[in-house]
Amino acid sequence: MAEASRILQTTLFPAFSLHLHQHKTRYFHSHSQSHSQTYPSLSLKKLRSVVQCSVSTSETKTQIQEVPWGCDIDSLENAEALQKWLSDSGLPPQKMAIDKVDVGERGLVALKNIRKGEKLLFVPPSLFITADSEWSSPEAGKVLRQYSVPDWPLLATYLISEASFGNSSRWGNYISALPRQPYSLLYWTRAELDRYLEASQIRQRAIERVTNVIGTYNDLRLRIFSKYPDLFPEEVFNMETFRWSFGILFSRLVRLPSMDEKVALVPWADMLNHSCEVETFLDYDKSSQGVVFTTDRAYQPGEQVFISYGRKSNGELLLSYGFVPKEGTNPSDSAELPLSLKKSDKCYKEKLEALRKHGLSA
Ligand SMILES: C[S@@+](CC[C@H](N)C(=O)[O-])C[C@H]1O[C@@H](n2cnc3c(N)ncnc32)[C@H](O)[C@@H]1O
């Protein structure tokens, strides 16, 4: 805990430098160019204030700034462009469309009658973002591979790198439709974690998760980014952009059992919201060669279509996806009850036996 507090209290990054125009690398050139395409009315001053970020030295005050890409998910901003790009890029015609929904802000809604037992989606692998995806900055990708950076931090860095290329990245339309601030405990202040998760096991796990993300970023910065400042300028690769990219990964990355457990961002499939009432999961379908799910119920036009993010407790859903289902609707909800058994206890053996009998360990 002391370690977590120490890290959370650290001021992590300096203010955004005033050198935005002076960077000669393709990187910044593309970044500022694409920015003016996506946000025509955003002045340099505004851009700077969006990117500038700092974590306060006070444990309770964390100033969080939004990244300059993505969109507000309470609107359908960029949804049409995403759908057009997806169909131009090989997504077959769909029985669903992105729409505003009651549960989950945006989601996929049936356009036609959908039967129980139907396979939907068929997102081809060419549309997956994985650790093997091609970089808009091949030099940056090469450096990360040289350092054998594991999948999660590699994907977090990749996403920021591609985002900074705006529409010159092949993922420009996808990234523009991602939430500018994903719902995530990574955005909670320490005071909020303490207050709202008091007495919950999730509080400690959330603190560990925040600490891990900060530690991962610091590790990348020290070992790699600081050695290649032209490829990984701190104005772009900083704690705030990593908070965003990890927030995106936690809430959208899928593990595909039929593809050797490969982890991938799957555009389109990641527009599906979770329901505790459905029992259908995303996976790669070898016969149709795409990510699909099979409906476990029928849907009528206009109804939101759901998948399951897994049989997770409310705490686990909050930890990864930043939401909690309505009270009493999650049959997989559970609470952890830590028990300890002292060896000096006179009935140690009997108690241990009783715990084991009920599938519990001491
Ligand atoms: C994979 S994305 C789904 C698409 C997302 N709604 C969007 O507009 O980009 C996962 C995120 O959707 C939201 N979400 C999914 N299921 C939800 C639910 N049952 N209730 C509330 N929010 C949900 C959460 O913000 C979660 O982090």
The ligand as an SDF file (V2000), in Angstrom:
LIG
                    3D

 27 29  0  0  0  0  0  0  0  0999 V2000
  -16.4290   -3.2390  -25.5980 C   0  0  0  0  0  0  0  0  0  0  0  0
  -17.0280   -1.6280  -25.2180 S   0  0  0  0  0  0  0  0  0  0  0  0
  -18.6720   -1.6820  -25.8430 C   0  0  0  0  0  0  0  0  0  0  0  0
  -19.0080   -0.4700  -26.7120 C   0  0  0  0  0  0  0  0  0  0  0  0
  -19.1600    0.8160  -25.9540 C   0  0  0  0  0  0  0  0  0  0  0  0
  -20.4970    0.9120  -25.4020 N   0  0  0  0  0  0  0  0  0  0  0  0
  -18.8790    2.0260  -26.8520 C   0  0  0  0  0  0  0  0  0  0  0  0
  -19.7680    2.8650  -27.0090 O   0  0  0  0  0  0  0  0  0  0  0  0
  -17.7700    2.1600  -27.3660 O   0  0  0  0  0  0  0  0  0  0  0  0
  -17.1630   -1.8310  -23.4870 C   0  0  0  0  0  0  0  0  0  0  0  0
  -17.6810   -0.6120  -22.7660 C   0  0  0  0  0  0  0  0  0  0  0  0
  -19.0960   -0.4750  -23.0010 O   0  0  0  0  0  0  0  0  0  0  0  0
  -19.7760   -0.0970  -21.8090 C   0  0  0  0  0  0  0  0  0  0  0  0
  -20.6920   -1.2040  -21.4210 N   0  0  0  0  0  0  0  0  0  0  0  0
  -20.7270   -2.4560  -21.9170 C   0  0  0  0  0  0  0  0  0  0  0  0
  -21.7160   -3.1710  -21.3700 N   0  0  0  0  0  0  0  0  0  0  0  0
  -22.3310   -2.3670  -20.4960 C   0  0  0  0  0  0  0  0  0  0  0  0
  -23.4300   -2.5290  -19.6060 C   0  0  0  0  0  0  0  0  0  0  0  0
  -24.0940   -3.6810  -19.5010 N   0  0  0  0  0  0  0  0  0  0  0  0
  -23.7870   -1.4700  -18.8410 N   0  0  0  0  0  0  0  0  0  0  0  0
  -23.1320   -0.2930  -18.9260 C   0  0  0  0  0  0  0  0  0  0  0  0
  -22.0780   -0.0750  -19.7480 N   0  0  0  0  0  0  0  0  0  0  0  0
  -21.6850   -1.0910  -20.5300 C   0  0  0  0  0  0  0  0  0  0  0  0
  -18.7020    0.1370  -20.7700 C   0  0  0  0  0  0  0  0  0  0  0  0
  -18.3530    1.4920  -20.8180 O   0  0  0  0  0  0  0  0  0  0  0  0
  -17.5510   -0.7040  -21.2600 C   0  0  0  0  0  0  0  0  0  0  0  0
  -16.2900   -0.2260  -20.8340 O   0  0  0  0  0  0  0  0  0  0  0  0
  1  2  1  0
  2  3  1  0
  2 10  1  0
  3  4  1  0
  4  5  1  0
  5  6  1  0
  5  7  1  0
  7  8  2  0
  7  9  1  0
 10 11  1  0
 11 12  1  0
 11 26  1  0
 12 13  1  0
 13 14  1  0
 13 24  1  0
 14 15  1  0
 14 23  1  0
 15 16  2  0
 16 17  1  0
 17 18  1  0
 17 23  2  0
 18 19  1  0
 18 20  2  0
 20 21  1  0
 21 22  2  0
 22 23  1  0
 24 25  1  0
 24 26  1  0
 26 27  1  0
M  CHG  2   2   1   9  -1
M  END
$$$$
